[in-house]
């Protein structure tokens, strides 16, 4: 199976891009209407989810690994996982289409929901945010904010790769004695949170490390280069709005553009972009996933 034919979850840059797009219209805003249009996504949705969201103010919008976390007043947090095809889309009311319903109360008109629009919230300013998920591999939950670190989806996550808790020393300790390929280790969310197939391939190429090399056999200097490469590729991807390969869209509906900057991912048979390297990008399969690397400059 080619990379184009594989199903790819949104990774850290895509989720962070969605968070940044949603923050201006959700943070500090009250949810005045919530509609849950089916009982489940990948798993059953929380009991009375619409009722529990309606009337709540969103105090802040965060990201942990590949999860969006909206902190609500009343010490609850709304967790959203986009899955393979989930999108959080922002829409404004149709221009001029408002109706007064009693003193000070307005109804903002929006287009009718589409088939795969599963959860819809409206803010007091009339902005609508719709969770659209054609394959229904996304997930949502409502959890007690003070106990969020114990949630099954969050409790085993490793450090954020763009945070201060992620460093050469931390990664060196996590790799120590491990015989698994470094690519497999980096995809382990317990070691580092938020990385997926695309950005691991790109970071390993920048660091000059072969994806099949055992994690425990990478020297300290090369781990230092790997940490720097992980940070750089994630920051560049976020700046480009993430990567759009199949279903991913930013919150405003735009595509991401980092796929045009891939060095190795999806470029099987093409020339390695490393200056002076004469190798060709090779595709292999590791743990059922495509791996792309240059066998000449990645060792």
Secondary structure as UniProt FT lines:
FT   HELIX           3..5
FT   HELIX           12..26
FT   TURN            27..28
FT   STRAND          30..36
FT   TURN            47..48
FT   HELIX           49..53
FT   TURN            54..55
FT   STRAND          57..64
FT   TURN            65..66
FT   STRAND          67..72
FT   TURN            73..75
FT   STRAND          76..81
FT   TURN            83..85
FT   STRAND          86..91
FT   TURN            95..96
FT   STRAND          98..100
FT   TURN            103..104
FT   STRAND          106..108
FT   TURN            115..116
FT   STRAND          117..123
FT   TURN            124..125
FT   STRAND          128..133
FT   STRAND          139..144
FT   HELIX           145..150
FT   TURN            152..156
FT   STRAND          159..160
FT   TURN            161..162
FT   TURN            164..165
FT   HELIX           168..175
FT   TURN            176..177
FT   HELIX           182..187
FT   TURN            189..191
FT   STRAND          192..193
FT   HELIX           197..207
FT   TURN            211..212
FT   HELIX           215..217
FT   HELIX           220..239
FT   TURN            240..241
FT   TURN            251..252
FT   HELIX           258..261
FT   TURN            265..266
FT   TURN            268..269
FT   TURN            275..276
FT   STRAND          280..286
FT   TURN            287..288
FT   STRAND          289..294
FT   TURN            295..297
//
